[in-house]
């Protein structure tokens, strides 16, 4: 960034001590000065090659930008596994210390390739890249707030209507009367209880075995719905009576398809929000119960 000068260590420490607000501004400008330049010439004549190495949910939230950039040219998606990251201390994540694994990519492929605009989905191994969707990680975005899907808008200077669905999956039978629940160990609101849902006759859980076992302690009648890949998961979510989840991958699917959905908002990292038809969210227990009743009534 032109005109920005990095402060010597002593001046930086003095600024931190004397003026906290100015110090935060300095840190922001320092990070911005290190950010890469973005190519805004996005008028492609052929298929556009996109790269992403983030979590599965981040990939779903990147799709509106991918579709807006590729337009009618088609998209080829390159996914890079095994990129290291650091999750919040004391927080369990099923991927361990990486953002994306090869096994997750294999489960993602059927869902991504079901989208008409995506022509191919492969492992990134140094191929040509037209648009690097990982660029948002190199900019000083405050990633604990806002809307993940909009991070990509801020980087590439584009816009898409997040109130409209951007993901498709076929419907399946057998789940029309089922409330589907998914609750990861991350991003939980500690004062929220799902126990009241036991009054509803058909409850299904989508997620990992340990997540299901935890939920079954509160909802003994709930059934674990296991899937072979994420297209199958999306089809079930697209066919259920109501989806309830926290800020995890299954909710990203529900949000992208605009199914009737209820979101448990994380109090310390509210970076997901419902937009458009049939989207509800909650932060507190009484409102959770009211929201579910209202969602089921429409």
N, C-alpha and C positions, 0 to 999 in steps of 0.2 A: 504494500500500500504506500503510495507516494506521500512524502512529507512526514512520515512517522519515524521517530527516532527512539531506539531502545535506550532506556535509562541505565546508567551504571548501577551496580549492585547497591551502593550506599544510598544513592538518591531514591532508588526503588523502595528500599526499606524505610527510609524517612517518609516517603509518600504514604506507605502502608500504615505507618504509625500515626501520622498527622491528619490524613484525609482519606478515610476508608472508601468514600464514594468515588473520589478521583482515582484511587488505586484500582477499584473495580473497572472503571472506565479504561484505565491504562491496560489492564490485563485483557480486556476485550479487544482493544485496538492492536495489542501485540499479537494476539491469536489471529486477528483478521489480516495483519500484515504478512503472516506466514501461509495464508490460505492460497491455494492454486488459482490460476486464472481459469475461467469457465468459457467454453466456446458456445456462444449464443447463436451461431449459424446452424440452425437445426432443420434446414430444408433439404432433406435427403431424397434421393431419387430411387434408391433401392432399399432392400431390407436393412434395418438399423440394428447394429450389434450393441447390446446393453450388457454391462457387467454388474453383478451384485454379490456381496459376500456376507450379508447380514443375516439376522435371524429370520425364520420363516415368516413371521408376522410382518417384519419390515419389508419383505419382498412383496407381500400382498398390498401393503400400503404404498409401495412404489409404483404399482401398476397404473393408476390414473396418469402419472407423469409419463410412464413408458408409452401408454396409448396416445397421449396428447402429442408427444414428440414424433412417434412413428407414423401417426395419422393413417394414411392408406398405403404406406410403404411396407408394412409388415415388420415384425420384430423377431430378432434372434437373441435369446437370453442365455448368457454365460454366467454360471453360478460357481463361485470360488469357495470351496470348503476349507476347514481347518485353520481359519484366521483367528489368532489369539485375541482374547478380550478379558476384561476384569469385571465380574459382576459384583453387585453390592456385597460387602462383607457380611458373612453369615447367611447369605441367601443361596438356597439350593437352585441349581439350574441343570436340567437333564443333559445339556450338551457339554457339561464340564467347564472347561476354560476356553472353548471355541464358540464362534457365533453360528456356524453351520457345518453339518457333517454330511458325508456322502450318502449315508442311509436316509437322511432327511431329504436330500435332493432327489433321491429315487422316489420317495413318496410324494414329493411336490410335482414331479414331472407330469403325471397324468392330469392333474388339475390345471397346471399352466398350459399344457398342450391342448386342453379342451377349449381354451380361449381362442376364438377365430383369428385374432390378430397376431398371435404368437406362433411363428413358423417352426421354431426349434428351441430346445432347451438342453444345454450340454454343460459339462464340467469345464470351467475356465482353465486352460493350460497354455496361456500366452497368445491366444488368438487375437485378431484385430478387434479393437473396441472403439465404437463411435461415441458412446455415452457411458461414462462411469457413474453409476448410481450411488457408489460409495463416497462421492465427493462431499456429501453433507457431513461426514464425520470430520472433515478437515476445516470446517467453518465454525465460528463461535456461536452456534445455536444453543439456546438453553433447552436441553433435550428432556428436561423433567416436566415441561409444561406444553400446552398447546395441542397440536394434532400431528401425529407422525406423518400422515400423508402430505401435510403442507410443508414439511421440511424440504421436500424435493421441489416444491413450487418456488421456495425462497432461493434455492440454488440455481435453478435453470430458467427462472423468469417466465414460467408458464402458469396456466390455470386450467383446472378441470372442475366440473360440478360434482362435488363429493356427496351431494344429496341424491344423485342418481346411482344406480347399481353399476359396478364395474367388473363384476365376476359372475360367471354363469356355471351352473351345474344341473344335471338332470334331476328331476324329482323321482323319488322312490315311494312305494307304498308301505304301510305299516307303522308310520310315525305321525299320522295326522292328529292323533289325540295325545301325543307324548310331549312333555316338557323336557327339553334337552338342557343339561347343565354341564358346564366345564369350569373348573376352578383350579388354577395352577397354584403352586406354593409361593410364587413371587406375586407381588402387587396385591396382597390381601389387605382388606380393611379389618383390623383386629376386633372391632366391636360388632361385626356383622355375623348373624346366625342364619343358616338356611333351614333350620329345623321346621319352621312353619310350613314348608313345602310338602311335608309328609301328608298333608290333608288331600293332596291331589293324587288321583289313582294311577297315573302312568308317568313315571320319572325315569329318564335315561341319562347316563353319564358318558361323556366323551373325553378321554384324556388318558394319562398314564395310570398304571396299576396302583401306584402309591397314592396318587391323587384320588382315585376312586375309593380306595380303602379308607382314606381320611373322610371323604364325604359320606360313606356308608355308615360311619359312626353316628352321623346326624340324621341320615335318611335311610333307615334299614331296608326299605322296599325298593330302593333305586337299583337299576340294572346297569351293568357295565357294557356299553356298546363298543366293541372293538372293530377297527377298520384295517384294511390292507394298505390303503393309501389315502391321500388327502382329497382326491376327487370323490371317493366313497364318503369321506367325512363331510365334504361340502354338500353332497346329495342328501344326506340325512338331515343336516342343518336346514337345508332348503325345503325340507318336507315336514318339519315338526310343527307342533302347535305353537310353541314359544321357545326361544333360546335365552338362557341366562348364563352369563359368564363374566369373568374378570378380564383384565387387560392382558390377554394371552392370544395365542395363534387362533384357536377356534372362534374367539370373538371377532378377530380380524376378518375371518371368512363370513361370519354372520353380518358384519357391518358392510362388507363389500357387496353382498347380495341383497342387502336391505330387507332381510327377513324380519319378522316381528322379534325384537330383541331387547334385552335388559342388561345394562352394563353396571358392574360393581366398580366404582371409581376408586383408584388408589389415592389415598390422602397425601402421600409424599411424592407421587410421580404421576400427576394427572395429564398424561400426554396422549390420551385416546378419548374421543368423544363421538357420540352418535350424531349423524347428520341425515336429514331426510326423513321419509315416511317410516312409521312404526319403530322409531328408536327412542328408548327410555334409558335413563341412568339414575343412579342413586349414590348417596354417601352415608346415609343413616338408616337404622333399622326400621323405624315406623314408616318412613318413606319407601323403603324397599318393599314392604308388604303391600302398601297401597298401590305402588307402581305395578306390581305383578297382577293385582286384581284388575287394574285398569287395562293393562296390556291384554289380559285374557278376555276382556269384555268387548274388544274391537275385532 
